[in-house]
Amino acid sequence: MFEFGEDKLKEECGVFGLYAPTLDVARLTYYGLYALQHRGQESAGIAVSDGRSIDVHKGKGLVSEVFSDRVVACLKGKMAIGHVRYSPTGASLLANAQPLVVHYQKGMMALAHNGSLTNAVTLREELGINGAVFQTTIDSEVIINLITRNRQESLEDALLKTMMDLRGAYALVILAEDKLIGLRDPHGVRPLCIGRMGDGYCLASESCVLDTTGAEFVRDVEPGEIVVIDEEGLHSYQGFSKLERTSCAFEYIHFARPDSTIDQLSVSESRRRMGIELAREYPIEADLVIAVPDSATTSALGYATAMGLPFGEGVIKNRYVHRSYIQPTQEMREVDVRLKLNANASVLKDKRVIMIDDSIIQGTTSSKLVEMVRKAGAKEVHFLISSPPVAYPCFYGIDTVKREKLIANQLDIEGIREFVGANSLHYISEEGLLRALGTDGVCLACFNGVYPLP
């Protein structure tokens, strides 16, 4: 029996930063992390600075589990950064929770990182040879060591030198002395935007956070840009020659909240157009369109509208199951699926159903969903996917399994259809995805193996 595991890419991380001397920066950062909870449920942390010293609180679990009202009230300062984590690199250890805080010859510094370095091992070995001591197993500590090593004059100069050494994807927020800094890798793989809040500014992984915290969207941080926020306002430096923009396609397909805009592209509108493209490429006769909630819902609505078919809530999500654990046995994995999702028989009975999901990674969840919908009475189940087949691992901050465990790397589409048990199975084409996004400035490496970064 050919067996695969879970179907979803794991979340990345989310970062937030705020410089606002007249506001309660810790509480606003707490709200910001709440809005970013979908990007990581493993750990959360907040660091605050009064301009002289940095205080930090972090722990394993959801934002609501790590922070009480008393803890937030004790974090005093005029600027703060926060982080929610799913570990793409490094073990699930409390020591790996962020923000990271260090003492060095110039004072204190805190850093929060979304992304993953492709040359982290090499850099770590070089730093170790030169006497660096590491307290964690994450590549974010490599970055903060490089910054402190390069710090001879200004912090901005140290960041410029550090960016020359880094390879991979990163969006960083940094607290140092009396300033908040944000920077983004030269390809802009990982998102970061700027908001205006009162007399200060904030930085966030997604624009939806700005709405939650009451900030006004200013713009996205440009690829290779360093943004410095201090008492004089916002300053920008082009830290690295801007390269070809290759934003992560999966931000639009799966990760980001639909109410976010990333690099001037609406996530919700992009997903709606993915559904329209699926309808153009695969117009299937059916009675009902359903979605695997939540990230495929907008694509399913786009497909239903384009085809003139009704949309129904055929699969219901248990919204109180927050975190996903890899269960130790196949039987327990199947229970895990049923805890999260359940078929709505009153909607599905005697219907020819088109079920839309955003991706298939390893296959088990998809097969259980198809089986679940059939048991609920569906006569036919046609499975449409709003991304191309994921056949290659990601090295830029998304936790994908090894290449040989990706179902699209081992089976052709007909083989995948047989494995999941659908009447038909169709993926959006790469061309259709690019049409939906309205740009070719996205990374498609997990689909075609063409990696924009070495």
MOKA-V905769 format. One record per residue. N is the residue number from 0. RES is the residue in one letter. SS is DSSP state (helix for helix, strand for strand, loop for the rest). PSI is psi in degrees with one decimal (none if undefined). Layout:
N/RES/SS/PSI
N/RES/SS/PSI
This chain:
0/M/loop/123.4
1/F/loop/120.7
2/E/loop/133.1
3/F/loop/168.8
4/G/loop/-142.1
5/E/loop/157.8
6/D/loop/-9.6
7/K/loop/143.1
8/L/loop/142.1
9/K/strand/153.9
10/E/loop/164.4
11/E/loop/-118.7
12/C/strand/165.0
13/G/strand/140.5
14/V/strand/150.5
15/F/strand/142.9
16/G/strand/146.8
17/L/strand/129.0
18/Y/strand/108.6
19/A/loop/85.0
20/P/loop/-24.6
21/T/loop/-0.7
22/L/loop/165.8
23/D/loop/88.2
24/V/helix/-34.3
25/A/helix/-44.7
26/R/helix/-40.1
27/L/helix/-36.1
28/T/helix/-38.7
29/Y/helix/-45.5
30/Y/helix/-39.0
31/G/helix/-41.5
32/L/helix/-35.8
33/Y/helix/-42.8
34/A/helix/-18.2
35/L/loop/7.8
36/Q/helix/-30.1
37/H/helix/-17.6
38/R/helix/-8.4
39/G/loop/128.5
40/Q/loop/11.2
41/E/loop/-42.1
42/S/strand/165.1
43/A/strand/153.4
44/G/strand/153.2
45/I/strand/134.3
46/A/strand/134.9
47/V/strand/151.9
48/S/strand/139.0
49/D/loop/9.8
50/G/loop/-14.0
51/R/loop/-41.4
52/S/loop/163.4
53/I/strand/131.5
54/D/strand/142.1
55/V/strand/144.3
56/H/strand/129.7
57/K/strand/161.0
58/G/strand/172.1
59/K/strand/141.6
60/G/loop/-175.6
61/L/loop/162.3
62/V/helix/-44.3
63/S/helix/-22.6
64/E/helix/-31.9
65/V/helix/-34.0
66/F/loop/124.9
67/S/loop/168.8
68/D/helix/-37.1
69/R/helix/-42.5
70/V/helix/-46.0
71/V/helix/-41.3
72/A/helix/-26.7
73/C/helix/-13.2
74/L/loop/99.4
75/K/loop/138.4
76/G/loop/-178.7
77/K/loop/-3.8
78/M/strand/155.3
79/A/strand/156.6
80/I/strand/154.0
81/G/strand/163.2
82/H/strand/135.9
83/V/strand/142.0
84/R/strand/135.1
85/Y/loop/135.1
86/S/loop/96.5
87/P/loop/-33.0
88/T/loop/142.1
89/G/loop/147.1
90/A/loop/166.9
91/S/loop/78.6
92/L/loop/148.8
93/L/helix/-35.8
94/A/helix/-24.1
95/N/helix/-5.8
96/A/loop/148.0
97/Q/loop/163.4
98/P/loop/149.7
99/L/strand/137.5
100/V/strand/132.4
101/V/strand/150.0
102/H/strand/132.6
103/Y/strand/-174.8
104/Q/loop/-21.2
105/K/loop/-2.4
106/G/strand/-132.3
107/M/strand/155.5
108/M/strand/144.3
109/A/strand/145.2
110/L/strand/139.4
111/A/strand/139.0
112/H/strand/133.1
113/N/strand/124.8
114/G/strand/-164.6
115/S/strand/136.9
116/L/strand/139.7
117/T/loop/-15.2
118/N/loop/27.4
119/A/helix/-40.2
120/V/helix/-45.9
121/T/helix/-45.9
122/L/helix/-39.0
123/R/helix/-41.8
124/E/helix/-42.4
125/E/helix/-43.6
126/L/helix/-39.1
127/G/helix/-40.4
128/I/helix/-33.4
129/N/loop/12.8
130/G/loop/2.3
131/A/loop/141.6
132/V/loop/131.3
133/F/loop/136.2
134/Q/loop/-10.9
135/T/loop/178.1
136/T/loop/17.8
137/I/loop/152.8
138/D/helix/-17.8
139/S/helix/-32.9
140/E/helix/-28.1
141/V/helix/-42.2
142/I/helix/-47.8
143/I/helix/-31.3
144/N/helix/-41.0
145/L/helix/-41.7
146/I/helix/-47.0
147/T/helix/-34.4
148/R/helix/-37.8
149/N/helix/-4.1
150/R/loop/93.0
151/Q/loop/-50.0
152/E/loop/-111.3
153/S/loop/157.3
154/L/helix/-35.3
155/E/helix/-41.0
156/D/helix/-38.9
157/A/helix/-39.2
158/L/helix/-39.6
159/L/helix/-45.7
160/K/helix/-40.1
161/T/helix/-41.8
162/M/helix/-29.8
163/M/helix/-25.3
164/D/helix/-22.5
165/L/loop/139.2
166/R/loop/131.2
167/G/strand/-158.7
168/A/strand/134.8
169/Y/strand/138.2
170/A/strand/122.0
171/L/strand/144.2
172/V/strand/136.3
173/I/strand/135.3
174/L/strand/127.7
175/A/strand/132.6
176/E/loop/-117.0
177/D/loop/39.9
178/K/strand/156.3
179/L/strand/134.5
180/I/strand/140.5
181/G/strand/143.9
182/L/strand/158.2
183/R/strand/145.3
184/D/loop/158.2
185/P/loop/-19.3
186/H/loop/-9.0
187/G/loop/35.2
188/V/loop/-47.0
189/R/loop/140.4
190/P/loop/153.5
191/L/loop/130.3
192/C/strand/166.5
193/I/strand/137.3
194/G/strand/155.8
195/R/strand/129.4
196/M/strand/105.5
197/G/loop/-125.2
198/D/loop/15.0
199/G/strand/-171.4
200/Y/strand/157.6
201/C/strand/161.9
202/L/strand/141.0
203/A/strand/151.6
204/S/loop/-32.5
205/E/loop/149.8
206/S/loop/-22.0
207/C/helix/-27.3
208/V/helix/-33.7
209/L/helix/-39.8
210/D/helix/-42.0
211/T/helix/-41.2
212/T/helix/-2.0
213/G/loop/20.2
214/A/loop/159.9
215/E/strand/128.0
216/F/strand/131.4
217/V/strand/-60.0
218/R/strand/172.2
219/D/strand/147.8
220/V/loop/132.6
221/E/loop/153.4
222/P/loop/131.7
223/G/loop/4.6
224/E/strand/144.7
225/I/strand/124.6
226/V/strand/124.7
227/V/strand/128.7
228/I/strand/122.7
229/D/strand/-165.4
230/E/loop/-17.4
231/E/loop/-3.9
232/G/strand/-148.2
233/L/strand/132.5
234/H/strand/145.4
235/S/strand/139.6
236/Y/strand/135.1
237/Q/strand/94.9
238/G/loop/-20.3
239/F/loop/142.5
240/S/loop/128.1
241/K/loop/124.6
242/L/loop/-176.6
243/E/loop/125.1
244/R/loop/127.4
245/T/loop/70.6
246/S/strand/149.6
247/C/strand/121.4
248/A/helix/-30.0
249/F/helix/-14.4
250/E/helix/-42.3
251/Y/helix/-33.7
252/I/helix/-41.8
253/H/helix/-45.2
254/F/helix/-51.2
255/A/loop/152.9
256/R/loop/145.2
257/P/loop/-21.0
258/D/loop/12.3
259/S/loop/155.6
260/T/strand/128.2
261/I/strand/124.1
262/D/loop/47.1
263/Q/loop/11.1
264/L/strand/125.8
265/S/strand/127.0
266/V/helix/-44.8
267/S/helix/-46.6
268/E/helix/-37.3
269/S/helix/-43.8
270/R/helix/-38.5
271/R/helix/-43.0
272/R/helix/-28.6
273/M/helix/-41.4
274/G/helix/-39.3
275/I/helix/-41.3
276/E/helix/-39.2
277/L/helix/-39.4
278/A/helix/-37.1
279/R/helix/-38.9
280/E/helix/-32.0
281/Y/loop/76.7
282/P/loop/101.5
283/I/loop/136.9
284/E/loop/124.9
285/A/loop/174.2
286/D/loop/-22.4
287/L/strand/143.1
288/V/strand/130.2
289/I/strand/164.7
290/A/strand/152.9
291/V/loop/108.6
292/P/loop/152.7
293/D/loop/-26.9
294/S/loop/-16.0
295/A/loop/-3.1
296/T/helix/-45.6
297/T/helix/-38.4
298/S/helix/-40.2
299/A/helix/-39.8
300/L/helix/-39.3
301/G/helix/-42.1
302/Y/helix/-47.7
303/A/helix/-43.4
304/T/helix/-45.6
305/A/helix/-33.1
306/M/helix/-7.8
307/G/loop/32.5
308/L/loop/153.3
309/P/loop/147.2
310/F/strand/134.9
311/G/loop/156.7
312/E/loop/80.8
313/G/loop/-23.0
314/V/strand/125.9
315/I/strand/135.1
316/K/strand/134.4
317/N/loop/105.4
318/R/loop/0.5
319/Y/loop/2.2
320/V/loop/101.0
321/H/loop/-46.2
322/R/loop/147.9
323/S/loop/124.3
324/Y/loop/141.3
325/I/loop/113.2
326/Q/loop/151.4
327/P/loop/-18.3
328/T/loop/158.4
329/Q/helix/-40.4
330/E/helix/-42.8
331/M/helix/-31.5
332/R/helix/-38.9
333/E/helix/-38.7
334/V/helix/-38.9
335/D/helix/-41.2
336/V/helix/-44.8
337/R/helix/-27.4
338/L/helix/-35.6
339/K/helix/-37.7
340/L/strand/144.8
341/N/strand/143.7
342/A/strand/144.0
343/N/loop/93.5
344/A/helix/-34.5
345/S/helix/-23.9
346/V/helix/-33.0
347/L/helix/-21.9
348/K/loop/127.4
349/D/loop/22.8
350/K/loop/146.7
351/R/strand/115.0
352/V/strand/135.1
353/I/strand/115.9
354/M/strand/127.7
355/I/strand/130.4
356/D/strand/166.1
357/D/loop/-18.2
358/S/loop/159.1
359/I/loop/123.1
360/I/loop/-60.0
361/Q/loop/-26.5
362/G/loop/-27.0
363/T/helix/-47.1
364/T/helix/-40.8
365/S/helix/-43.7
366/S/helix/-38.5
367/K/helix/-35.5
368/L/helix/-45.1
369/V/helix/-44.9
370/E/helix/-41.3
371/M/helix/-44.0
372/V/helix/-38.7
373/R/helix/-44.7
374/K/helix/-25.7
375/A/loop/-0.7
376/G/loop/2.3
377/A/loop/136.0
378/K/loop/-37.8
379/E/strand/148.0
380/V/strand/111.5
381/H/strand/125.2
382/F/strand/116.7
383/L/strand/138.8
384/I/strand/128.5
385/S/loop/17.9
386/S/loop/157.1
387/P/loop/168.0
388/P/loop/130.4
389/V/loop/102.9
390/A/loop/-4.3
391/Y/loop/145.9
392/P/loop/156.0
393/C/loop/138.5
394/F/loop/13.9
395/Y/loop/24.6
396/G/loop/0.1
397/I/loop/136.6
398/D/strand/91.2
399/T/loop/157.8
400/V/loop/177.1
401/K/loop/153.0
402/R/helix/-41.1
403/E/helix/-11.3
404/K/helix/-3.7
405/L/loop/124.5
406/I/helix/-34.5
407/A/helix/-14.0
408/N/helix/-17.6
409/Q/helix/-26.8
410/L/loop/150.0
411/D/loop/177.1
412/I/helix/-37.6
413/E/helix/-38.4
414/G/helix/-39.2
415/I/helix/-40.7
416/R/helix/-45.1
417/E/helix/-39.9
418/F/helix/-42.8
419/V/helix/-16.0
420/G/loop/21.4
421/A/loop/156.8
422/N/loop/-37.5
423/S/strand/156.8
424/L/strand/128.7
425/H/strand/137.7
426/Y/strand/147.0
427/I/loop/145.7
428/S/loop/161.3
429/E/helix/-38.9
430/E/helix/-40.8
431/G/helix/-39.0
432/L/helix/-44.5
433/L/helix/-36.2
434/R/helix/-41.1
435/A/helix/-39.7
436/L/helix/-23.4
437/G/loop/19.8
438/T/loop/154.2
439/D/loop/11.5
440/G/loop/48.7
441/V/strand/153.9
442/C/strand/123.9
443/L/loop/20.7
444/A/helix/-35.7
445/C/helix/-12.7
446/F/helix/-40.8
447/N/helix/-1.8
448/G/loop/9.8
449/V/loop/98.8
450/Y/loop/126.9
451/P/loop/-21.0
452/L/loop/141.8
453/P/loop/none
